[in-house]
Amino acid sequence: MTEAATPAATPSAPERPAPRDRRVSARIGAIAESATLKVDARAKALKAEGRPVIGFGAGEPDFATPDYVVEAAAAACHDPRNHRYTPAGGLPELRQAIAEKTLRDSGYAVQAAQVVVTNGGKQAIYEAFATMLDPGDEVIVPAPYWTTYPEAIQLAGGTAVPVVADETQDYKVTVDQLEAARTESTKVLLFVSPSNPTGAVYTADEIRAIGRWVEDHGLWVLTDEIYEHLVYDGVDTGSMPVLCPGLADYTVVVNGVAKTYAMTGWRVGWMIAPADLAKAATNLQSHATSNVSNVAQRAALAAVSGDLAAVAEMKGAFDRRRQTIVSMLGEIEGVVCPMPEGAFYAYPSVRGLLGRRYGDRVITSSADLAEYILEQAEVAVVPGEAFGTPGYLRLSYALGDDDLVEGITRLQKLFA
């Protein structure tokens, strides 16, 4: 009599955490805090304690919002129409004004129906990626990049593929680099000019060359034009869908009032997209936030409908500060800082400062260096790790002239 075969043991499934143990979803838990806002918050906290911290962290103009914009908002508060829900995609008159402003400023003719008004440029960026990407889609992201881009791509289900351009290239990627990064999964090129964090500006010819490459491979483009009015030295540049009209049906333009009109706190941005993407993004927004604050929209309407006199005044100040900060940083041995041609950021390489002993410590990374600078000089800067390129620092020169000079003077003394 034979014995019955013993059934094979069934592998036990890994124990699933109890619902209350899964406190934060993996999707949201993977998102990092905005490094620039973190630095700015710490600088402000130290100031509140009475420390004389000078902050180069936030990309925020030090100017007040123009009076006529503030007055429009004040009037809007008293208009009962603004006390109610309005269309999720934006006030019709603001969408029309943004279309007219876009034609005026960049020569790009669009319809109001292509405009979606969002709670700042960040929401526009996320909604654009959310409407374009499916899981597995790749987005080519030139680096150094603004901290929010990879997080928005990941949150939308895509994969960011960085392509690094250093100071020897003036922080501008080439077509050959883009082609080397392209795969069968590539769907979108992120294009930013002028750049945050580097201030790099692509010339019209460089944009056309990249646009031809995009067309040849049937890709989409998301182009962030938030710094469109802050271009210096007469650089010949332009908007991607204007210089490459064949891309208009495959391009999403992101913009807003924050930088141009010193309205960072008003939280009004927009995306301009082909009609089907604009409708999809509006549907998303209808469930996420509904309409942007009507008072802020009325303020934005006044801003984009007005002239650019206030913008020209701010640009003149930024240009002056740009030259000052680059000149002063260049006096620090071990620091290499190309002259930015746009926006209001300097992005010096500080690799020459790394590996040195400062007091009783050796600084081996730009993150450690930024911490050391804050501790010893009471100057807040953002390390290059936040932008995908260790070995650099980002300094915003959108602060007062006196603070700028004092802050860089402290760095000169610290590293003398």
C-alpha positions in Angstrom: 0.0 0.0 0.0 1.5 3.3 -1.1 1.3 6.5 0.8 -0.7 9.4 -0.7 1.4 12.2 -2.1 1.7 15.2 0.2 0.3 18.3 -1.5 3.0 20.9 -2.2 2.9 23.9 0.1 1.3 27.0 -1.3 3.6 30.0 -1.0 2.0 32.5 1.4 1.3 36.0 0.0 3.2 38.8 1.6 1.2 40.3 4.5 -0.7 43.4 3.4 -0.4 46.3 5.8 -3.6 47.1 7.7 -5.5 50.0 6.2 -4.6 52.3 9.1 -0.9 51.5 8.7 -1.0 52.7 5.1 -1.1 56.4 6.1 0.1 58.0 2.9 -0.3 56.6 -0.6 2.8 55.5 -2.4 1.9 57.9 -5.2 1.8 61.0 -3.0 4.5 59.8 -0.6 7.0 59.7 -3.5 6.6 63.5 -4.1 9.3 65.6 -2.7 8.7 69.0 -1.1 9.5 72.0 -3.3 13.1 72.7 -2.5 12.8 76.4 -3.5 9.8 77.0 -1.2 11.5 75.0 1.6 14.5 77.3 1.4 12.4 80.4 1.3 10.3 79.3 4.2 13.4 78.6 6.3 14.9 82.0 5.4 11.7 83.7 6.5 11.5 81.7 9.7 15.0 82.7 10.6 14.2 86.4 9.8 11.2 86.1 12.1 13.7 85.0 14.9 15.6 88.3 14.3 18.5 86.9 12.3 19.6 89.1 9.4 19.1 86.4 6.7 19.3 87.4 3.1 17.2 85.1 0.9 18.2 84.3 -2.7 15.9 81.3 -2.7 12.5 82.2 -4.0 11.8 83.2 -7.6 9.6 86.1 -6.6 9.9 89.8 -7.7 10.4 92.2 -4.9 8.1 94.7 -6.5 4.5 95.3 -5.5 1.7 94.3 -7.9 0.9 97.4 -10.1 -1.7 99.7 -8.5 -4.2 99.3 -11.4 -4.3 95.6 -10.9 -4.9 95.9 -7.2 -7.6 98.4 -7.8 -9.3 96.0 -10.2 -9.3 93.3 -7.6 -10.7 95.7 -4.9 -13.6 96.6 -7.3 -14.2 93.0 -8.0 -14.7 92.3 -4.3 -17.8 94.5 -4.3 -19.3 93.0 -7.5 -21.8 90.2 -6.5 -21.0 88.4 -9.8 -17.7 87.4 -8.3 -19.2 85.9 -5.2 -20.5 82.9 -7.1 -19.1 80.0 -9.1 -17.9 80.8 -12.6 -16.9 78.5 -15.5 -14.2 76.0 -14.4 -12.0 76.9 -17.4 -11.9 80.6 -16.5 -13.9 83.8 -16.9 -14.8 84.1 -20.6 -13.5 87.6 -20.8 -10.2 86.6 -19.2 -9.7 83.7 -21.6 -10.4 86.1 -24.5 -7.9 88.6 -23.1 -5.3 85.9 -22.7 -5.7 84.9 -26.3 -5.4 88.6 -27.4 -2.3 89.1 -25.1 -0.7 86.0 -26.6 -1.1 87.3 -30.1 0.2 90.7 -29.0 3.3 89.5 -27.1 4.4 86.4 -29.0 2.5 86.5 -32.3 0.7 83.2 -31.6 -2.9 83.3 -32.7 -5.2 81.2 -30.5 -8.9 81.0 -29.7 -10.3 81.7 -26.3 -11.6 78.1 -26.2 -8.0 76.9 -26.2 -7.2 78.7 -22.9 -7.7 77.1 -19.5 -7.2 79.5 -16.5 -5.5 77.7 -13.6 -4.5 78.2 -10.0 -1.0 79.4 -10.9 1.4 77.9 -13.5 2.0 74.8 -11.4 -1.6 73.6 -11.8 -1.3 74.3 -15.5 1.8 72.2 -15.8 0.3 69.3 -13.9 -3.0 69.4 -15.8 -1.1 69.6 -19.1 0.9 66.4 -18.3 -2.2 64.7 -16.8 -4.0 65.2 -20.1 -1.1 64.1 -22.3 0.5 61.2 -20.5 -0.4 57.6 -19.9 1.6 55.2 -17.7 4.8 54.3 -19.4 5.0 57.6 -21.5 8.3 59.4 -21.2 9.0 63.1 -21.1 12.4 64.5 -22.1 13.3 67.1 -19.5 16.4 69.3 -20.1 18.4 69.8 -16.9 19.0 71.8 -14.9 15.2 71.8 -14.5 12.7 73.5 -12.2 11.9 71.3 -9.3 8.2 70.9 -10.0 8.5 69.4 -13.5 9.6 65.8 -12.6 7.1 65.7 -9.8 4.3 66.8 -12.0 5.3 64.2 -14.6 5.5 61.4 -12.1 2.1 62.4 -10.5 0.6 62.3 -14.0 1.9 58.7 -14.5 4.8 59.5 -16.8 8.5 59.1 -16.5 10.9 62.1 -16.6 14.1 61.5 -18.7 16.7 64.2 -17.8 19.1 65.5 -20.4 21.9 67.5 -18.8 23.5 70.6 -20.3 26.2 72.3 -18.2 27.8 75.7 -18.2 30.1 74.9 -21.1 26.9 74.7 -23.2 25.3 77.8 -21.6 22.9 75.3 -20.1 21.2 74.6 -23.5 20.6 71.1 -24.8 21.4 70.1 -28.3 19.4 68.1 -30.9 22.0 65.4 -30.7 21.5 65.1 -26.9 17.7 65.0 -27.3 18.0 62.3 -30.0 20.2 60.2 -27.7 17.6 60.3 -25.0 14.6 59.5 -27.3 13.1 56.0 -27.0 9.9 54.4 -28.4 8.2 55.5 -25.2 9.0 59.2 -25.6 5.9 61.3 -26.1 6.7 64.8 -24.9 9.6 67.3 -24.9 9.5 69.8 -22.1 11.0 73.0 -23.4 11.7 76.0 -21.2 13.1 79.3 -22.4 14.0 81.6 -20.6 15.0 78.9 -18.1 14.4 78.5 -14.4 16.9 77.9 -12.8 19.7 78.9 -15.2 18.4 82.0 -17.1 19.4 80.3 -20.4 17.6 81.6 -23.5 17.4 79.6 -26.7 17.9 81.6 -29.9 15.3 81.5 -32.7 17.5 79.3 -34.8 18.1 76.9 -31.9 14.3 76.7 -31.3 13.7 76.0 -35.0 16.2 73.2 -35.0 14.7 71.5 -31.9 11.2 72.1 -33.4 12.2 70.3 -36.6 13.5 67.3 -34.5 10.2 67.2 -32.6 8.2 67.2 -35.9 10.4 64.5 -37.4 9.6 62.2 -34.6 6.0 63.0 -34.0 6.3 64.2 -30.4 4.4 66.7 -28.3 5.9 69.8 -26.7 5.0 71.5 -23.4 6.7 74.9 -23.5 6.8 77.0 -20.3 6.9 80.7 -21.3 6.3 82.2 -17.8 9.5 84.4 -18.2 8.7 85.5 -21.8 9.2 89.3 -21.0 12.5 88.9 -19.1 15.0 88.5 -22.0 18.1 90.7 -22.0 20.8 91.8 -24.4 18.5 91.7 -27.4 18.6 88.0 -27.8 16.7 86.9 -31.0 14.2 84.3 -29.6 10.6 83.4 -29.8 7.7 81.1 -29.0 8.0 77.5 -30.2 4.6 77.2 -32.0 5.2 80.6 -33.8 8.7 79.7 -35.0 7.6 76.1 -35.8 3.9 76.5 -36.9 3.7 72.8 -37.9 3.8 72.0 -34.1 0.8 74.2 -33.1 -1.6 71.2 -33.0 0.9 69.3 -30.8 2.0 72.1 -28.4 0.8 73.1 -25.0 2.0 76.6 -23.8 2.1 77.4 -20.1 2.2 80.9 -18.8 0.8 83.2 -16.1 0.9 86.6 -14.4 3.2 85.7 -11.5 6.6 86.9 -12.8 5.6 89.5 -15.4 3.3 91.5 -13.2 4.8 90.6 -9.7 1.7 88.6 -8.9 3.1 85.4 -7.4 0.6 85.3 -4.6 -2.5 85.9 -6.7 -2.2 82.4 -8.2 -3.4 82.8 -11.8 -1.8 80.9 -14.6 -3.0 79.3 -17.8 -2.4 76.7 -20.4 -3.0 77.1 -24.1 -3.7 73.8 -25.9 -5.4 72.2 -28.8 -9.1 72.2 -28.2 -9.4 68.6 -27.2 -6.7 68.9 -24.6 -8.1 72.1 -23.3 -11.5 70.5 -22.8 -10.0 67.5 -21.1 -8.0 69.8 -18.7 -11.1 71.8 -18.0 -12.9 68.6 -17.1 -10.1 67.7 -14.7 -10.1 71.1 -13.1 -13.9 71.0 -12.7 -13.4 68.1 -10.3 -10.1 69.3 -8.7 -10.6 73.0 -7.9 -13.5 74.4 -10.0 -12.8 78.0 -11.0 -9.9 80.1 -9.9 -10.8 82.8 -7.4 -12.9 85.3 -9.3 -11.2 88.3 -7.6 -7.8 87.0 -8.7 -9.1 86.4 -12.2 -10.4 90.0 -12.4 -6.9 91.2 -11.3 -5.3 89.1 -14.0 -7.7 90.5 -16.6 -6.5 94.0 -15.7 -2.9 92.9 -15.9 -3.0 91.2 -19.3 -5.2 93.9 -20.8 -2.9 96.7 -19.7 0.3 98.0 -21.1 3.8 96.7 -20.2 5.2 99.8 -18.6 5.5 98.2 -15.1 7.1 95.2 -16.7 9.7 97.4 -18.4 10.5 99.0 -15.1 11.1 95.7 -13.4 13.1 94.3 -16.3 15.4 97.3 -16.1 16.1 96.6 -12.4 16.6 92.9 -13.0 19.0 93.6 -15.8 21.1 95.8 -13.5 21.1 93.2 -10.7 21.9 90.5 -13.2 25.2 92.2 -14.1 26.0 93.0 -10.5 25.5 89.4 -9.2 27.5 87.8 -12.0 30.4 90.2 -11.6 30.5 89.7 -7.9 30.2 85.9 -8.0 33.0 85.9 -10.5 35.3 87.4 -7.9 35.0 84.2 -5.8 37.7 81.7 -6.6 36.2 78.4 -7.5 32.9 79.8 -8.7 32.0 79.9 -12.4 28.9 81.8 -13.4 27.7 82.3 -17.0 25.8 85.5 -17.7 22.1 84.6 -17.8 20.2 86.0 -20.7 16.7 85.7 -19.2 14.5 85.3 -16.1 16.1 86.5 -12.8 18.4 83.7 -11.7 22.1 83.1 -11.6 23.2 79.5 -11.7 26.9 79.3 -10.8 29.0 76.2 -10.7 30.5 75.8 -7.3 32.4 72.6 -7.9 35.6 74.5 -7.3 34.5 75.1 -3.7 33.8 71.4 -3.0 36.2 69.1 -1.3 37.8 71.9 0.7 38.0 72.1 4.5 36.1 74.9 6.1 36.9 75.1 9.8 36.4 71.6 11.1 34.4 70.2 8.2 35.0 69.2 4.6 32.2 70.2 2.2 31.6 67.5 -0.4 28.3 68.5 -2.0 26.4 71.6 -3.1 23.6 70.7 -0.7 26.1 70.7 2.2 27.6 74.0 0.9 24.2 75.7 0.9 23.7 74.6 4.5 27.1 75.9 5.4 26.4 79.2 3.7 23.1 79.6 5.6 24.8 78.7 8.9 27.9 80.9 8.6 26.9 83.8 6.3 23.1 83.8 6.9 22.5 83.7 3.2 19.9 81.4 1.8 20.5 79.8 -1.6 19.1 76.6 -3.3 21.5 73.8 -4.1 21.8 72.3 -7.5 20.6 68.9 -6.3 17.1 70.4 -6.3 17.4 71.0 -10.1 18.9 67.7 -11.1 22.5 68.9 -11.3 24.7 68.7 -8.1 27.6 71.0 -7.9 25.7 74.2 -8.5 23.7 76.8 -6.6 20.7 78.9 -7.7 20.5 82.5 -6.6 17.5 84.6 -7.5 18.4 88.2 -8.1 14.7 89.3 -7.7 15.6 91.1 -4.5 16.6 94.6 -3.6 19.9 96.0 -4.8 21.3 96.6 -1.4 20.4 93.1 -0.1 21.9 91.6 -3.2 25.2 93.3 -2.8 25.3 92.6 1.0 24.5 88.9 0.4 27.2 88.3 -2.2 29.7 90.3 -0.2 29.1 87.9 2.7 29.8 85.0 0.3 33.0 86.7 -0.9 34.2 87.0 2.7 33.2 83.5 3.6 35.2 82.0 0.8 38.1 84.5 0.8 
